[in-house]
Amino acid sequence: MRLRRRLMNRSRVLVAAILALFGLLLWMLFYWEPAGTALRDGEGGHRPLELAARPTGGDFELQSAQGPVRLADLRGQVVLIYFGYTACPDVCPTNLAFIANALKGLSEDRLKQVRVLFVSVDPERDDLARLASYTDYFHPRILGTTGSPEQVAEVADLYGAAYRKAPIADTAMGYLVDHSAYTYVVDQSGKLVETLDHATPPDEIRAAIRRLLGAPEQDLTK
């Protein structure tokens, strides 16, 4: 009898969850508009930028909720670097979701050899706790980092990353940050070897990682 009640309760919870999810999807389909989307085609809107300069790569140090992060300390791992910010309405979530999907296709052993650094270009609002919560949502191998405006600018210069504030009127946010949306692939020796475009499909991101890891086909899942 107790088992039957438990099963019935679980069934009710599952049905309620499905109905809630269905309702949320309907709301998003007909009513939801990401912050800043309506402004994207107008002046001050949110737009991905082109690279500011040719990426050269190089070592740097920033901060995370886990402490200092030095690229030099990540030797032996494949490192993906992406510049963005947590209040980004669409560009960053798209890229991070694709990166996370790529990581999920790696075996556990191979995954330990990969680290993703999300570098916030909005240190004014993105404190370390917020960054940690944001990146953990996508994948535990993605680490949120930032620093002083001067430190962030130095790292951005190394990788040719562009960003600028885009004020928006009559909103609590006050501004968006237009930024380039490339993913930088750094090999185990710390050398920048590839720059991936915005919204590169997960399979292509995984293939770029696999080329450096030398991972056999059976270590990967689709």
Residue pairs with C-beta under 8 A, 6 or more apart in sequence:
34 89
34 90
35 87
35 89
35 171
35 173
35 176
36 45
36 46
36 89
36 90
36 168
36 173
36 176
37 46
37 89
37 90
39 45
39 46
39 168
39 176
40 46
40 47
44 166
44 167
44 168
44 169
45 166
45 176
46 88
46 89
46 90
46 91
46 166
46 176
46 178
47 166
47 178
48 91
48 178
48 179
48 180
48 181
48 198
49 162
49 163
49 164
49 178
49 179
49 180
49 181
50 162
50 180
51 160
51 161
51 162
51 180
51 182
51 195
52 156
52 157
52 160
52 161
52 162
52 180
53 157
53 160
54 160
55 158
55 159
55 160
55 161
55 182
55 184
55 192
55 195
56 158
56 159
56 160
56 192
57 158
57 159
57 184
57 186
57 190
57 191
57 192
58 71
58 158
58 192
59 70
59 71
59 72
59 190
60 70
60 71
60 151
60 154
60 155
60 158
61 68
61 69
61 70
61 71
61 147
61 151
62 68
62 69
62 117
62 119
62 145
62 146
62 147
62 151
62 152
62 155
63 69
63 128
63 145
63 146
63 147
64 128
64 131
64 132
64 143
64 144
64 145
65 128
65 129
65 131
65 132
65 144
66 132
66 143
69 117
69 143
69 145
71 79
71 117
71 186
71 190
72 190
74 115
74 190
75 188
75 189
75 190
76 113
76 188
77 113
77 114
77 115
77 188
78 113
78 114
78 115
78 185
78 186
78 187
78 188
78 209
78 212
78 213
79 114
79 115
79 116
79 117
79 185
79 186
80 99
80 114
80 115
80 116
80 117
80 183
80 184
80 185
80 186
80 205
80 209
81 116
81 117
81 119
81 159
81 183
81 184
81 186
82 92
82 95
82 96
82 99
82 116
82 117
82 118
82 119
82 181
82 182
82 183
82 184
83 119
83 121
83 156
83 159
83 161
83 163
83 179
83 180
83 182
84 91
84 92
84 95
84 96
84 118
84 119
84 120
84 121
84 179
84 181
85 92
85 120
85 121
85 122
85 125
85 126
85 177
85 179
86 92
86 120
86 122
86 125
86 126
86 130
86 131
86 134
86 144
87 122
87 125
87 126
87 173
87 176
87 177
88 176
88 177
88 179
89 176
91 179
91 181
91 198
92 181
94 198
94 199
95 181
95 183
95 198
95 199
96 118
96 135
96 138
96 139
96 142
97 138
98 199
98 200
98 201
98 202
98 205
99 116
99 138
99 139
99 142
99 183
99 202
99 205
100 138
100 139
100 142
101 202
102 202
102 203
102 205
102 206
102 209
103 111
103 114
103 116
103 139
103 141
103 142
103 206
104 139
104 221
105 202
105 203
105 206
105 220
105 221
105 222
106 114
106 206
106 209
106 215
106 219
106 220
107 215
107 219
107 220
107 221
109 219
110 209
110 213
110 215
110 219
110 220
111 141
113 213
114 141
114 209
114 213
115 141
115 143
116 139
116 141
116 142
116 143
117 142
117 143
117 145
118 131
118 134
118 135
118 142
118 143
118 144
118 145
119 145
119 146
119 152
119 155
119 156
119 161
120 126
120 131
120 144
120 145
120 146
120 152
121 152
121 156
121 161
121 163
121 177
121 179
122 146
122 177
123 146
123 147
123 148
123 149
123 152
124 149
126 134
126 144
126 146
128 144
128 146
130 144
131 144
131 145
131 146
132 144
134 144
135 142
135 143
135 144
136 142
146 152
147 155
155 161
156 162
156 163
159 182
159 184
159 192
160 180
161 179
161 180
161 182
162 179
162 180
163 177
163 178
163 179
163 180
164 177
164 178
164 179
165 175
165 176
165 177
165 178
166 175
166 176
166 177
166 178
167 174
167 175
168 174
168 175
168 176
181 198
181 199
182 195
182 196
182 197
182 198
183 195
183 196
183 200
183 205
184 192
184 194
184 195
184 196
185 192
185 193
185 194
185 195
185 196
185 208
185 209
185 212
186 192
186 193
187 193
187 212
188 212
193 212
194 208
196 204
196 205
196 208
203 222
206 220
209 215
210 220
